[in-house]
Each structure stands twice: as structure tokens, then as C-alpha cells.
Amino acid sequence: MSSEPIHTEEHAAEHDTMTKKRIWNVFFVLLGITCVEFFIALYLVPHGYTTYHTANPIYIVLTLAKAFYIVGYFMHLKFERTSLVFAIIVPVLFIIGLILVLTNESHHWIDLRM
């Protein structure tokens, strides 16, 4: 019985793609997105260049972009098989759709009460 770890080509390919250079690139992308969010929150909104109604969707899009990078690179899902990625993405899309439908329904009930 051998005590050497078993190395498969798939396992080796997964870890070969995450180099220090790529990690730093992802770090700087995340840092840039965070700086944009802070700039919007601390300068544009308080000084009246944009409203909360405009800034909130921008925050959501930027936060989803950060989540993509974190999940894709640091949790290695970018390098996983497609079936595993779809097993995560499809339920999330259904949850987002459910939230949108429930939000629309709540507005309907609020309108009925007025």
C-alpha cells in the first residue's frame, strides 16, 4: 500500500490554473469594485450626484460581480464541471425569481389596502 497522494490530471489542472498572479489579479478586481462602491456611497450619493434609487441597483450589480469572482476563483467553482455549476446557479436563479414574484405580489396587496 502506497502512502503517496493520488494525483489525477483533473486535480492537477485545477490547481495549476490558480497562480499567485491570478490571485493578485482577482484581488485587485475585487478591490476596484469595492472602491467604486465606496465612491458611490461616500461621495456621489451624499453630494446629490445620484439618488438612492439609482445607487441601489448599482450596488446590487457590483456585489453580484464580487460574488462571481469570490465563488469562481477562491472557491474554485470556475474550474469545476458544468453540472456542479448548474446545480448551484439554477436554484439561485429560481430563488431570485421567487423574490421578484413575491415583491410584485406584496405591492399588489399594499395597493389593495389603500
Buried (B, 14 or more C-beta within 10 A) or exposed (E): EEEEEEEEEEEEEBEEEBEEEEEEEBEEBBEEBEEBBEEBEEEBBEEEEEEEEEBEEBBEEBEEBBEEBEBBBBEEBBBBEEEEBEEEEEEEEEEEEEEEEEEEEEEEEEEEEE
